[in-house]
Amino acid sequence: MAKKERVPEQMKEQDRMFWVKRMNNILVTAEEIVREEIIYTF
C-alpha cells in the first residue's frame, strides 16, 4: 500500500513526521479492509 500511495523510504529521512502520518493512515486503512473482508463476513 505504501508503494501505491507513493510513500518512499526516502521521505522518512526528509520529513519524518509527514512519513509517520502517511504510514499511520495506511495502517488504519489496512485494518479497516481486514475488518470488513474477514471479520464481518463471517
C-alpha positions in Angstrom: 0.0 0.0 0.0 2.9 2.3 0.7 4.1 1.9 -2.9 0.6 2.5 -4.2 0.3 5.7 -2.1 3.8 6.7 -3.2 5.3 6.9 0.3 9.0 6.1 -0.3 11.5 5.3 2.4 13.5 8.4 1.4 10.6 10.5 2.7 11.4 9.1 6.2 14.7 10.9 6.1 13.4 14.1 4.6 10.2 14.7 6.5 9.8 12.2 9.3 6.5 13.5 10.7 4.8 13.5 7.3 6.1 10.0 6.6 4.7 8.8 10.0 1.3 10.4 9.3 1.1 8.7 5.9 2.2 5.3 7.2 -0.3 5.5 10.1 -3.0 6.4 7.6 -2.1 3.3 5.5 -2.1 1.2 8.7 -5.6 2.3 9.6 -6.9 1.7 6.1 -5.4 -1.8 6.0 -7.1 -2.6 9.4 -10.4 -1.4 8.0 -10.1 -3.6 5.0 -9.3 -6.6 7.2 -12.3 -5.9 9.4 -14.6 -5.5 6.5 -13.4 -8.5 4.5 -12.6 -11.0 7.2 -14.3 -10.3 10.4 -17.7 -9.0 9.2 -18.0 -11.6 6.5 -18.5 -14.4 9.0 
